[in-house]
Amino acid sequence: MTHNVALDLGWAPSACTLPTAEQPLRVAEFDALFADAVQALARPEPTRLRLELAFSPAHAARAAELAARENGCCSFFTFTLTIADGSLALEVTVPAAHVEVLDALAERAGASA
């Protein structure tokens, strides 16, 4: 089943400064990262998502670069990349006002992983 990103209203809130034409490309980049690297995900609280990624320098670099670019247009995200003891995790947190965006991100990660 395909997902129509143009209709995905929860993904790009009004606070996002990424040009509308570029938003589907960014979503595709996240989808590719999720498909290639996500091994497990957890939602320890409504405002926090934890993605366990396959351990590799390439996945770490890709996640860090994508998180930095995403934070540039949606500054409400907080990304924390943890590399320790042969594991790699990306945590994403948002303020309560943006939980629906995190919900959409978690749904995409779960569907792609």
ChimeraX commands (.cxc) that place a marker at each C-alpha (Angstrom):
marker #1 position 0.00,0.00,0.00 radius 0.5
marker #1 position 1.35,3.43,-0.87 radius 0.5
marker #1 position 1.00,6.48,1.31 radius 0.5
marker #1 position -0.02,9.78,-0.27 radius 0.5
marker #1 position 2.32,12.28,1.37 radius 0.5
marker #1 position 0.46,15.18,-0.20 radius 0.5
marker #1 position -2.51,14.30,2.00 radius 0.5
marker #1 position -0.46,13.63,5.11 radius 0.5
marker #1 position -1.54,16.73,7.05 radius 0.5
marker #1 position 0.05,15.56,10.31 radius 0.5
marker #1 position 3.51,15.44,8.84 radius 0.5
marker #1 position 4.19,19.09,8.06 radius 0.5
marker #1 position 2.68,21.52,10.53 radius 0.5
marker #1 position 2.36,25.24,9.84 radius 0.5
marker #1 position 5.56,25.78,11.87 radius 0.5
marker #1 position 7.56,23.99,9.16 radius 0.5
marker #1 position 9.55,26.36,6.98 radius 0.5
marker #1 position 10.57,23.75,4.39 radius 0.5
marker #1 position 9.09,24.75,1.01 radius 0.5
marker #1 position 5.97,22.73,0.24 radius 0.5
marker #1 position 7.50,21.29,-2.93 radius 0.5
marker #1 position 10.41,19.86,-0.92 radius 0.5
marker #1 position 8.29,18.24,1.81 radius 0.5
marker #1 position 7.56,14.99,-0.12 radius 0.5
marker #1 position 11.29,14.62,-0.77 radius 0.5
marker #1 position 12.07,14.95,2.95 radius 0.5
marker #1 position 9.36,12.42,3.79 radius 0.5
marker #1 position 10.91,10.03,1.27 radius 0.5
marker #1 position 14.32,10.48,2.94 radius 0.5
marker #1 position 12.83,9.59,6.32 radius 0.5
marker #1 position 11.02,6.60,4.78 radius 0.5
marker #1 position 14.29,5.36,3.27 radius 0.5
marker #1 position 16.12,5.71,6.59 radius 0.5
marker #1 position 13.31,3.89,8.38 radius 0.5
marker #1 position 13.28,1.06,5.82 radius 0.5
marker #1 position 17.06,0.65,5.80 radius 0.5
marker #1 position 17.94,1.15,9.45 radius 0.5
marker #1 position 15.08,0.90,11.96 radius 0.5
marker #1 position 15.12,-2.36,13.90 radius 0.5
marker #1 position 12.69,-1.41,16.67 radius 0.5
marker #1 position 10.75,1.55,17.92 radius 0.5
marker #1 position 9.32,2.53,21.27 radius 0.5
marker #1 position 7.08,5.31,22.45 radius 0.5
marker #1 position 8.05,5.74,26.13 radius 0.5
marker #1 position 5.83,8.82,26.39 radius 0.5
marker #1 position 3.52,10.72,24.02 radius 0.5
marker #1 position 6.13,13.38,23.26 radius 0.5
marker #1 position 9.07,10.98,22.75 radius 0.5
marker #1 position 9.85,8.38,20.10 radius 0.5
marker #1 position 12.90,6.10,20.28 radius 0.5
marker #1 position 14.16,4.40,17.13 radius 0.5
marker #1 position 16.69,1.61,17.47 radius 0.5
marker #1 position 18.80,1.66,14.32 radius 0.5
marker #1 position 21.04,-0.99,12.83 radius 0.5
marker #1 position 24.54,-0.17,14.03 radius 0.5
marker #1 position 26.75,1.25,11.31 radius 0.5
marker #1 position 28.71,4.45,10.74 radius 0.5
marker #1 position 26.69,5.04,7.57 radius 0.5
marker #1 position 23.36,4.86,9.40 radius 0.5
marker #1 position 24.67,7.13,12.16 radius 0.5
marker #1 position 25.88,9.73,9.66 radius 0.5
marker #1 position 22.67,9.55,7.65 radius 0.5
marker #1 position 20.45,9.90,10.74 radius 0.5
marker #1 position 22.52,12.82,12.06 radius 0.5
marker #1 position 22.50,14.65,8.74 radius 0.5
marker #1 position 18.75,14.16,8.24 radius 0.5
marker #1 position 17.99,15.21,11.83 radius 0.5
marker #1 position 20.08,18.37,11.44 radius 0.5
marker #1 position 18.31,19.35,8.23 radius 0.5
marker #1 position 14.88,18.59,9.70 radius 0.5
marker #1 position 15.65,20.67,12.77 radius 0.5
marker #1 position 16.48,23.54,10.44 radius 0.5
marker #1 position 12.90,23.72,9.14 radius 0.5
marker #1 position 10.94,22.30,12.10 radius 0.5
marker #1 position 12.82,23.69,15.07 radius 0.5
marker #1 position 10.32,22.21,17.55 radius 0.5
marker #1 position 11.93,18.77,17.10 radius 0.5
marker #1 position 14.69,17.67,19.43 radius 0.5
marker #1 position 16.81,14.85,18.03 radius 0.5
marker #1 position 19.24,12.87,20.16 radius 0.5
marker #1 position 21.52,10.36,18.45 radius 0.5
marker #1 position 23.13,7.90,20.85 radius 0.5
marker #1 position 26.01,5.64,19.89 radius 0.5
marker #1 position 27.10,3.35,22.71 radius 0.5
marker #1 position 28.18,-0.24,23.25 radius 0.5
marker #1 position 27.62,-1.23,19.63 radius 0.5
marker #1 position 24.13,0.21,19.47 radius 0.5
marker #1 position 22.64,3.17,17.67 radius 0.5
marker #1 position 19.46,5.00,18.65 radius 0.5
marker #1 position 17.69,8.11,17.49 radius 0.5
marker #1 position 15.30,9.74,19.93 radius 0.5
marker #1 position 12.86,12.34,18.73 radius 0.5
marker #1 position 10.98,14.59,21.14 radius 0.5
marker #1 position 8.45,17.32,20.53 radius 0.5
marker #1 position 6.47,19.76,22.67 radius 0.5
marker #1 position 2.94,18.60,23.52 radius 0.5
marker #1 position 1.51,20.95,20.89 radius 0.5
marker #1 position 3.20,18.87,18.16 radius 0.5
marker #1 position 2.38,15.33,19.30 radius 0.5
marker #1 position 0.37,14.72,16.12 radius 0.5
marker #1 position 3.54,15.27,14.07 radius 0.5
marker #1 position 5.38,12.72,16.20 radius 0.5
marker #1 position 2.41,10.35,15.81 radius 0.5
marker #1 position 2.76,10.61,12.02 radius 0.5
marker #1 position 6.52,10.06,12.23 radius 0.5
marker #1 position 6.04,6.99,14.45 radius 0.5
marker #1 position 3.42,5.59,12.08 radius 0.5
marker #1 position 5.74,5.99,9.09 radius 0.5
marker #1 position 8.66,4.44,10.98 radius 0.5
marker #1 position 6.56,1.47,12.02 radius 0.5
marker #1 position 5.18,0.95,8.52 radius 0.5
marker #1 position 8.60,1.18,6.88 radius 0.5
marker #1 position 10.64,-0.83,9.38 radius 0.5
marker link #1:1,2 radius 0.2
marker link #1:2,3 radius 0.2
marker link #1:3,4 radius 0.2
marker link #1:4,5 radius 0.2
marker link #1:5,6 radius 0.2
marker link #1:6,7 radius 0.2
marker link #1:7,8 radius 0.2
marker link #1:8,9 radius 0.2
marker link #1:9,10 radius 0.2
marker link #1:10,11 radius 0.2
marker link #1:11,12 radius 0.2
marker link #1:12,13 radius 0.2
marker link #1:13,14 radius 0.2
marker link #1:14,15 radius 0.2
marker link #1:15,16 radius 0.2
marker link #1:16,17 radius 0.2
marker link #1:17,18 radius 0.2
marker link #1:18,19 radius 0.2
marker link #1:19,20 radius 0.2
marker link #1:20,21 radius 0.2
marker link #1:21,22 radius 0.2
marker link #1:22,23 radius 0.2
marker link #1:23,24 radius 0.2
marker link #1:24,25 radius 0.2
marker link #1:25,26 radius 0.2
marker link #1:26,27 radius 0.2
marker link #1:27,28 radius 0.2
marker link #1:28,29 radius 0.2
marker link #1:29,30 radius 0.2
marker link #1:30,31 radius 0.2
marker link #1:31,32 radius 0.2
marker link #1:32,33 radius 0.2
marker link #1:33,34 radius 0.2
marker link #1:34,35 radius 0.2
marker link #1:35,36 radius 0.2
marker link #1:36,37 radius 0.2
marker link #1:37,38 radius 0.2
marker link #1:38,39 radius 0.2
marker link #1:39,40 radius 0.2
marker link #1:40,41 radius 0.2
marker link #1:41,42 radius 0.2
marker link #1:42,43 radius 0.2
marker link #1:43,44 radius 0.2
marker link #1:44,45 radius 0.2
marker link #1:45,46 radius 0.2
marker link #1:46,47 radius 0.2
marker link #1:47,48 radius 0.2
marker link #1:48,49 radius 0.2
marker link #1:49,50 radius 0.2
marker link #1:50,51 radius 0.2
marker link #1:51,52 radius 0.2
marker link #1:52,53 radius 0.2
marker link #1:53,54 radius 0.2
marker link #1:54,55 radius 0.2
marker link #1:55,56 radius 0.2
marker link #1:56,57 radius 0.2
marker link #1:57,58 radius 0.2
marker link #1:58,59 radius 0.2
marker link #1:59,60 radius 0.2
marker link #1:60,61 radius 0.2
marker link #1:61,62 radius 0.2
marker link #1:62,63 radius 0.2
marker link #1:63,64 radius 0.2
marker link #1:64,65 radius 0.2
marker link #1:65,66 radius 0.2
marker link #1:66,67 radius 0.2
marker link #1:67,68 radius 0.2
marker link #1:68,69 radius 0.2
marker link #1:69,70 radius 0.2
marker link #1:70,71 radius 0.2
marker link #1:71,72 radius 0.2
marker link #1:72,73 radius 0.2
marker link #1:73,74 radius 0.2
marker link #1:74,75 radius 0.2
marker link #1:75,76 radius 0.2
marker link #1:76,77 radius 0.2
marker link #1:77,78 radius 0.2
marker link #1:78,79 radius 0.2
marker link #1:79,80 radius 0.2
marker link #1:80,81 radius 0.2
marker link #1:81,82 radius 0.2
marker link #1:82,83 radius 0.2
marker link #1:83,84 radius 0.2
marker link #1:84,85 radius 0.2
marker link #1:85,86 radius 0.2
marker link #1:86,87 radius 0.2
marker link #1:87,88 radius 0.2
marker link #1:88,89 radius 0.2
marker link #1:89,90 radius 0.2
marker link #1:90,91 radius 0.2
marker link #1:91,92 radius 0.2
marker link #1:92,93 radius 0.2
marker link #1:93,94 radius 0.2
marker link #1:94,95 radius 0.2
marker link #1:95,96 radius 0.2
marker link #1:96,97 radius 0.2
marker link #1:97,98 radius 0.2
marker link #1:98,99 radius 0.2
marker link #1:99,100 radius 0.2
marker link #1:100,101 radius 0.2
marker link #1:101,102 radius 0.2
marker link #1:102,103 radius 0.2
marker link #1:103,104 radius 0.2
marker link #1:104,105 radius 0.2
marker link #1:105,106 radius 0.2
marker link #1:106,107 radius 0.2
marker link #1:107,108 radius 0.2
marker link #1:108,109 radius 0.2
marker link #1:109,110 radius 0.2
marker link #1:110,111 radius 0.2
marker link #1:111,112 radius 0.2
marker link #1:112,113 radius 0.2
view
